[in-house]
Amino acid sequence: MGRFYDWLAAPGKKGPIADAAPTQIVARLPSGDSGNDKLAVAEITEVYSKDSSSVHNVTGYVDKQKDGRLDRWLDWVVWASGSEPVFLFIVAGLLTWALVGIKYGEADSWAVMISDIQAILSYLFDSLLVRQQLNGYDKMIRLTATLRSRSASHQRMLRTVQARGDGLARDNVEATIELEQRFQQTLVEAGLPQESWLGRVSTRASDIMGHFVTLCLYWVGIFVWLGFGHYCGWSDRWQLYINSATSALMVLIFAFLANIRERHALFTNRWLNLLFEADSAVELRLRQLTGDDTPNKVIEVPAPKMSHLQRAIFYYADFVGTLTGVGILIAVIIVWVAIGPAMGFNSNWWLLIGTYAGLIGLNDGFVLRNLQHELARYEDDAFEEASFSDMAVMGEIAVADPASKVAGVSLSLSSRLSERMGAFFSHELVVMADVVLIIGLIIGASAMRWTVTGQLLCNVPPSVIETFIMLILITGHNLGEVRRRESIENMYRRRLKVLTYVDMVAEKTGDKV
């Protein structure tokens, strides 16, 4: 019974995450001709054999693979949903629907079809985006633990270098100038990779879609539609017009958001690989200088504190992230198809599946925005702790922090307004208000006996609101991406400078590496 309770209570817990950086091993191999030992390091790989004479060090960034086969399969589905073929397929489908609308645009079935497709696709993408967000959080927190693990070793070994008197004199102006010159040269030669032209176009499109002006223009369009309500007699056709427009736009936004997240994740991995290579190079050279073979210690990032309400939201997000809700949707679709003949496959029947998926999708949209905001906040705290560890390393050798010369993220007025708007809509009380709204819509549709008009009541407002939330999600992603890249660049600069320092110490002591 206790195990069952633990299993039932497990979702929603954002427990501590611990990890250690792979220890760089320095081997002494026989020189062959001279009979003396020399230091050597073999090629990069993930493991090394105990009975082998060679050493294999992990130097670049390696994503942690999940143990469960189902988890790996679900992660593959998440990756596939953000791939270019899927994005292009959805865009082609929207264009086809628009072209067909030239001939059949006046038919209710044409408008209802895009509403149903949008609701089902949005439901699916909500689940995939939640899992994508949870995976990203776990990756970033684990990454900061790994960096802090190696920074602790760097600090310990640099303290040994200083204690032996091998470090550069702190009052040596010439050495300080030379260190800065070498570092600048190394920085120019190393550099960080740049996005391809397609990546730059995608990022620019993301900036435009998430811009505060775009959010304002969206609501201008909604108010224009409302202005035509009296002229159209507040009819079902009038409601279907905006439902079709927002449905098509929402499908496009979902597909684009999944794609830009995967694209940015792949690009960030290239930055991380350079960061980890520089990090492991510092460790390896310090071990060669000091003879220190103490493994990198495990660093634990503590669980974030949260309210009971926030825990409940995370519980639901974990439920969605396992794609359990997709299984429920499939069961609902089967029931929906089964009752089709009894309802004569009329417009009311067609709207049913869109109504269900639309209402659930609206709730998932608010949960997703809350998840994005809260997890980003936890990640920022973890990166700040990693930055403090970096500063401790820099302080050990008394060199200026190169990151201080990198301008911080300066947000424009529109970005600040977008950020505040996003923070408001991500608040846990707003998520609860959304639940109350959904209950109110269900009560209203029930009072109308779930007629076409009653179901449109459950389709149109959720579609309008969720599309807006998706635009805010793009804004939140853009702002978070800028902060994360700045953090990685600052960390990379620090490690290059420490590496330059270590090389100069090696030259001074005659232990060139």
Secondary structure, 3 states (H helix, E strand, C coil): CHHHHHHHHCCCCCCCEEECCCCCCCEEEECCCCCCEEEECCCECCCCCCCCCCCCECCCCCCCCCCCHHHHHHHHHHHHHCCHHHHHHHHHHHHHHHHHHHHHCCCHHHHHHHHHHHHHHHHHHHHHHHHHHHHHHHHHHHHHHHHHHHHHHHHHHHHHHHHCCCCCCCCCHHHHHHHHHHHHHHHHHHCCCCCCHHHHHHHHHHHHHCCHHHHHHHHHHHHHHHHCCCCCCCCHHHHHHHHHHHHHHHHHHHHHHHHHHHHHHHHHHHHHHHHHHHHHHHHHHHHHHHCCCCCCCCEEECCCCCCHHHHHHHHHHHHHHCCHHHHHHHHHHHHHHHCCHHHCCCHHHHHHHHHHHHHHHHHHHHHHHHHHHHHHHHHHHHHHHHHHHHHHHHHHHCCCCHHHHCCCCCCCHHHHHHHHHHHHHCCHHHHHHHHHHHHHHHHHHHHCCCCHHHHHHCCHHHHHHHHHHHHHHHHHHHHHHHHHHHHHHHHHHHHHHHHHHHHHHHHHHCCCC
